[in-house]
Amino acid sequence: MKTEKLTREALTAYAAENREAFEALLKDFVEIPSVSVDPTKKSAIRENAKLAADVIRRFGGESRILETDGHPIVAGAWGKNPLWPTVTVYNHLDVQPASIETEPWKTEPFTFTKQGDRYFGRGTTDDKGPALTALYGIKAALDAELPVNLRVLWEFEEEIGSPSFEKAIAAHADLLATDSVLVSDTIWIARGKPACPAGLRGLQGFLFTLETGETDQHSGVCGGAARNPMAELMKLVAECFDATTGRVKIPGFYDDVVPPTKKELEDFRRSGFTVAGFKKDHLFKSLRTKDALDLMKRIWAQPTFEIHGMVGGYTGPGVKTVIPPSAEVKVSCRLVPNQTGEKIAKLVTKFVKSKNKDVVVHVKNRLDPYQGKTEGPLAEAVKRSMKFGFKREPVFVREGGSIGAVVTMEKVLKCPVIFLGLSLPEHGYHAPNENFDWEQASGGMASFTRYFAEVASLGKPSKLAKPGPRPAKPAKKVAKKGKK
Amino acid sequence: MKTEKLTREALTAYAAENREAFEALLKDFVEIPSVSVDPTKKSAIRENAKLAADVIRRFGGESRILETDGHPIVAGAWGKNPLWPTVTVYNHLDVQPASIETEPWKTEPFTFTKQGDRYFGRGTTDDKGPALTALYGIKAALDAELPVNLRVLWEFEEEIGSPSFEKAIAAHADLLATDSVLVSDTIWIARGKPACPAGLRGLQGFLFTLETGETDQHSGVCGGAARNPMAELMKLVAECFDATTGRVKIPGFYDDVVPPTKKELEDFRRSGFTVAGFKKDHLFKSLRTKDALDLMKRIWAQPTFEIHGMVGGYTGPGVKTVIPPSAEVKVSCRLVPNQTGEKIAKLVTKFVKSKNKDVVVHVKNRLDPYQGKTEGPLAEAVKRSMKFGFKREPVFVREGGSIGAVVTMEKVLKCPVIFLGLSLPEHGYHAPNENFDWEQASGGMASFTRYFAEVASLGKPSKLAKPGPRPAKPAKKVAKKGKK
């Protein structure tokens, strides 16, 4: 072990030396439009997977492209010493769609554009930049001859909810065996204030459908006597929750909610979160609350009842006086520890039936919430690593969204999952002009290398923290995504 | 006057003699696809208008094609004797769209298909068949040398809400001057039981819109803090009315409603209306009521609050967990005498603002309700004429829909408007396999001729009933249609 290569100075110099190569590699990755939702981009995904596998080999690792029912997964491995701990870094290399023609991009989304320390392009921050940052962290760890087996697990279906992920990693559980997973796909609250999620909300989707006739009817001829399925579903939604406050009225809905601890609330307060910033970042005109802590609790630590769309009737210009024969409302609940999708689905279904017996509840996509660790050796290792890379200890916040892969990895790979994210709110996740920057990349490289050193120093797998009691049953089905 | 030509026997023989010619003419009209809503059918409308004008001349009348801001109007005239009363028969010659490819037509909709006594094709019953039936009624009246000036007013925009009608007839008010109008575009409740509407519901359309952000947001990242405009509109709708019962909760909404008289309710009961028939005709699975009289009151004599559609969010398959930045709900109220669109618009707007100040209410299409006559010389004339043609006196019911042209003609032509409809529920207004039949056509010819004789016997215009006090202010704007 070459400890001299692990100092802040050495790793800063290492990052600077590798900056050009990092940027060139990021350019190669960004310029492949690996848009997982777009069926016409299948070959681009394939191309990106091949490049990724090549790059792992170039970095001295072994790589495999694992086929799935959908887009492939790329697995990379450095080291196979059974006496060393194994750590796997999870990233995804698929990206959101982007178009300069329909969205306000200032540069071509699939052209890597460097402007000073900023790198513009789709995927720069979500999640190709962090993936390649981790790769350079691995390279430095290898250079330092750290006694740790390193792995990368690069998915290409994260942006579509990881539909093939669970089956694929279960099929390759031996190959992918690891002692812990480090997920690098999350966002800080503010630049200069490192933050790690210590919990993810889950998700339970529903369709409520109601059919009262067979064809459109005229509201003059039948109106008053005809049932109106859209209006009945609206009434039902209003019975389920108060849209003004967000309060869910379904009995038992909040029963299993574990409120954040005092320590967590302190971290929330120190996270750098502001209401004005949140409002601006997401272009809201107004919100359900003006209080920062209340807002953080609402998005990170409380469940929701949300309406996403309604199908039925007339949606063209003006008013067409038709009574539709059927309607559907698209609903989901974000869940928090210790809620489970299973129980919430039962409660919602029962409640809906009690209010309108003709409404059919279709239980859809389910992701149980994830309660991460804020204590223990790995959490401490992340804290020290981020402080090492960014000069400030991270706060543990929560992630309002859901990352299906996290719950899946914990369940299938039977190991703890922890987070080391590098993205910033101004990087524009899923937005036009997505970007990443050198400050986050270089600090990130140092943090990753330090984390691998921390894990190495923890020694053999048996000493590693095992996952605590899961707050929720394992997800039955990895379906639609919920990741920011 | 040749009274021998006015007996039931003579008119039955007249109808039989003219049956082939009537069918040939109906074929010519039906086979022109005069679909007013379809911009590609403009020339078909023009062709039909020319044919209609030609036919009027063939029947010995003078005809004019009146240009409007939209599709033309055809006016026909027989007789100009200032000592005679003038009666105008209103029909429309435009039709609903129809397609054998997307709808369950058993025959080509724009091919006239005779099957025994039935005539299939788009427009056969709505409203080309009744128009040509009236024309043959006029011919018989001319043959009998009745002392009455006869007119037809054939519109080509009824199916799109008569947007150009008011302006056009106001511009030609002198040409179109008449002592009364007979509208033939309504449906009986059951075969063998003649029915005339003595009232039409009005309409007040609204769009409720709410904007709480600028772009779609992620329900994981923002859910709980973000306002959900769809859900807030759903809550608002539930505050406006109870979708289960249909009861409107807006204060003052029912204040001006004039309940049907005892006599009207008796007529409702005698109309042949059945809940089972209504349910079957309109393919409903269930209704808000199982009681026939309650149902008739609901569709004919009570106002409604109806939801027609909601715009916003995700409407594809499954659940996509997006929070939309804005939403719109399409609403309309059917109105009954003495409600006015103006007052209802004010009440609804005020109520909505009191519940959610950020919701914008857009007041849209307005048609005031129409209170027809069930008594007086013209109503008696219609009663006797229908009994003459169909062996049974008609009941006066109501029409749940709105016919913009009716209110317009009463206002602009300053004369009473009365109804003599011939269509039956099984004729399939607006539906696939629309049809008309010889029983209705031949009985209708006799009824029309008898009506012209009745009007002739009433003598000079000054003796005719003048319109009573209008229950509502004249419609400000003739907009979207509401005709059955």
Chai-1 contact restraints between the chains, C-beta under 6 A:
chainA,res_idxA,chainB,res_idxB,connection_type,confidence,min_distance_angstrom,max_distance_angstrom,comment,restraint_id
A,R201,B,G220,contact,1.0,0.0,6.0,A-B,restraint_1
A,G205,B,V319,contact,1.0,0.0,6.0,A-B,restraint_2
A,T212,B,K285,contact,1.0,0.0,6.0,A-B,restraint_3
A,G213,B,L283,contact,1.0,0.0,6.0,A-B,restraint_4
A,G213,B,F284,contact,1.0,0.0,6.0,A-B,restraint_5
A,E214,B,L283,contact,1.0,0.0,6.0,A-B,restraint_6
A,T215,B,L283,contact,1.0,0.0,6.0,A-B,restraint_7
A,Q217,B,H282,contact,1.0,0.0,6.0,A-B,restraint_8
A,S219,B,E306,contact,1.0,0.0,6.0,A-B,restraint_9
A,G220,B,R201,contact,1.0,0.0,6.0,A-B,restraint_10
A,G220,B,G400,contact,1.0,0.0,6.0,A-B,restraint_11
A,G220,B,G401,contact,1.0,0.0,6.0,A-B,restraint_12
A,G220,B,S402,contact,1.0,0.0,6.0,A-B,restraint_13
A,G220,B,G482,contact,1.0,0.0,6.0,A-B,restraint_14
A,V221,B,G400,contact,1.0,0.0,6.0,A-B,restraint_15
A,V221,B,G401,contact,1.0,0.0,6.0,A-B,restraint_16
A,V221,B,K484,contact,1.0,0.0,6.0,A-B,restraint_17
A,C222,B,H282,contact,1.0,0.0,6.0,A-B,restraint_18
A,G223,B,T304,contact,1.0,0.0,6.0,A-B,restraint_19
A,G223,B,E306,contact,1.0,0.0,6.0,A-B,restraint_20
A,G223,B,R334,contact,1.0,0.0,6.0,A-B,restraint_21
A,G224,B,G246,contact,1.0,0.0,6.0,A-B,restraint_22
A,G224,B,R298,contact,1.0,0.0,6.0,A-B,restraint_23
A,G224,B,I299,contact,1.0,0.0,6.0,A-B,restraint_24
A,G224,B,Q302,contact,1.0,0.0,6.0,A-B,restraint_25
A,G224,B,T304,contact,1.0,0.0,6.0,A-B,restraint_26
A,A225,B,L287,contact,1.0,0.0,6.0,A-B,restraint_27
A,A225,B,R288,contact,1.0,0.0,6.0,A-B,restraint_28
A,A225,B,L295,contact,1.0,0.0,6.0,A-B,restraint_29
A,A225,B,R298,contact,1.0,0.0,6.0,A-B,restraint_30
A,A225,B,I299,contact,1.0,0.0,6.0,A-B,restraint_31
A,R227,B,R288,contact,1.0,0.0,6.0,A-B,restraint_32
A,N228,B,A243,contact,1.0,0.0,6.0,A-B,restraint_33
A,N228,B,I307,contact,1.0,0.0,6.0,A-B,restraint_34
A,M230,B,I307,contact,1.0,0.0,6.0,A-B,restraint_35
A,A231,B,A243,contact,1.0,0.0,6.0,A-B,restraint_36
A,A231,B,I307,contact,1.0,0.0,6.0,A-B,restraint_37
A,E232,B,A243,contact,1.0,0.0,6.0,A-B,restraint_38
A,M234,B,M234,contact,1.0,0.0,6.0,A-B,restraint_39
A,M234,B,V237,contact,1.0,0.0,6.0,A-B,restraint_40
A,M234,B,A238,contact,1.0,0.0,6.0,A-B,restraint_41
A,K235,B,A238,contact,1.0,0.0,6.0,A-B,restraint_42
A,K235,B,A243,contact,1.0,0.0,6.0,A-B,restraint_43
A,V237,B,M234,contact,1.0,0.0,6.0,A-B,restraint_44
A,A238,B,M234,contact,1.0,0.0,6.0,A-B,restraint_45
A,A238,B,K235,contact,1.0,0.0,6.0,A-B,restraint_46
A,A238,B,A238,contact,1.0,0.0,6.0,A-B,restraint_47
A,A243,B,N228,contact,1.0,0.0,6.0,A-B,restraint_48
A,A243,B,A231,contact,1.0,0.0,6.0,A-B,restraint_49
A,A243,B,E232,contact,1.0,0.0,6.0,A-B,restraint_50
A,A243,B,K235,contact,1.0,0.0,6.0,A-B,restraint_51
A,G246,B,G224,contact,1.0,0.0,6.0,A-B,restraint_52
A,H282,B,Q217,contact,1.0,0.0,6.0,A-B,restraint_53
A,H282,B,C222,contact,1.0,0.0,6.0,A-B,restraint_54
A,L283,B,G213,contact,1.0,0.0,6.0,A-B,restraint_55
A,L283,B,E214,contact,1.0,0.0,6.0,A-B,restraint_56
A,L283,B,T215,contact,1.0,0.0,6.0,A-B,restraint_57
A,F284,B,G213,contact,1.0,0.0,6.0,A-B,restraint_58
A,K285,B,T212,contact,1.0,0.0,6.0,A-B,restraint_59
A,L287,B,A225,contact,1.0,0.0,6.0,A-B,restraint_60
A,R288,B,A225,contact,1.0,0.0,6.0,A-B,restraint_61
A,R288,B,R227,contact,1.0,0.0,6.0,A-B,restraint_62
A,L295,B,A225,contact,1.0,0.0,6.0,A-B,restraint_63
A,R298,B,G224,contact,1.0,0.0,6.0,A-B,restraint_64
A,R298,B,A225,contact,1.0,0.0,6.0,A-B,restraint_65
A,I299,B,G224,contact,1.0,0.0,6.0,A-B,restraint_66
A,I299,B,A225,contact,1.0,0.0,6.0,A-B,restraint_67
A,Q302,B,G224,contact,1.0,0.0,6.0,A-B,restraint_68
A,T304,B,G223,contact,1.0,0.0,6.0,A-B,restraint_69
A,T304,B,G224,contact,1.0,0.0,6.0,A-B,restraint_70
A,E306,B,S219,contact,1.0,0.0,6.0,A-B,restraint_71
A,E306,B,G223,contact,1.0,0.0,6.0,A-B,restraint_72
A,I307,B,N228,contact,1.0,0.0,6.0,A-B,restraint_73
A,I307,B,M230,contact,1.0,0.0,6.0,A-B,restraint_74
A,I307,B,A231,contact,1.0,0.0,6.0,A-B,restraint_75
A,H308,B,G313,contact,1.0,0.0,6.0,A-B,restraint_76
A,H308,B,Y314,contact,1.0,0.0,6.0,A-B,restraint_77
A,H308,B,V322,contact,1.0,0.0,6.0,A-B,restraint_78
A,G309,B,G313,contact,1.0,0.0,6.0,A-B,restraint_79
A,G309,B,Y314,contact,1.0,0.0,6.0,A-B,restraint_80
A,G309,B,T315,contact,1.0,0.0,6.0,A-B,restraint_81
A,M310,B,M310,contact,1.0,0.0,6.0,A-B,restraint_82
A,V311,B,T315,contact,1.0,0.0,6.0,A-B,restraint_83
A,G313,B,H308,contact,1.0,0.0,6.0,A-B,restraint_84
A,G313,B,G309,contact,1.0,0.0,6.0,A-B,restraint_85
A,Y314,B,H308,contact,1.0,0.0,6.0,A-B,restraint_86
A,Y314,B,G309,contact,1.0,0.0,6.0,A-B,restraint_87
A,T315,B,G309,contact,1.0,0.0,6.0,A-B,restraint_88
A,T315,B,V311,contact,1.0,0.0,6.0,A-B,restraint_89
A,V319,B,G205,contact,1.0,0.0,6.0,A-B,restraint_90
A,V319,B,K330,contact,1.0,0.0,6.0,A-B,restraint_91
A,V319,B,S332,contact,1.0,0.0,6.0,A-B,restraint_92
A,V319,B,K364,contact,1.0,0.0,6.0,A-B,restraint_93
A,T321,B,S332,contact,1.0,0.0,6.0,A-B,restraint_94
A,T321,B,G482,contact,1.0,0.0,6.0,A-B,restraint_95
A,V322,B,H308,contact,1.0,0.0,6.0,A-B,restraint_96
A,K330,B,V319,contact,1.0,0.0,6.0,A-B,restraint_97
A,S332,B,V319,contact,1.0,0.0,6.0,A-B,restraint_98
A,S332,B,T321,contact,1.0,0.0,6.0,A-B,restraint_99
A,R334,B,G223,contact,1.0,0.0,6.0,A-B,restraint_100
A,K364,B,V319,contact,1.0,0.0,6.0,A-B,restraint_101
A,N365,B,V319,contact,1.0,0.0,6.0,A-B,restraint_102
A,G400,B,G220,contact,1.0,0.0,6.0,A-B,restraint_103
A,G400,B,V221,contact,1.0,0.0,6.0,A-B,restraint_104
A,G401,B,G220,contact,1.0,0.0,6.0,A-B,restraint_105
A,G401,B,V221,contact,1.0,0.0,6.0,A-B,restraint_106
A,S402,B,G220,contact,1.0,0.0,6.0,A-B,restraint_107
A,G482,B,G220,contact,1.0,0.0,6.0,A-B,restraint_108
A,G482,B,T321,contact,1.0,0.0,6.0,A-B,restraint_109
A,K484,B,H218,contact,1.0,0.0,6.0,A-B,restraint_110
A,K484,B,V221,contact,1.0,0.0,6.0,A-B,restraint_111
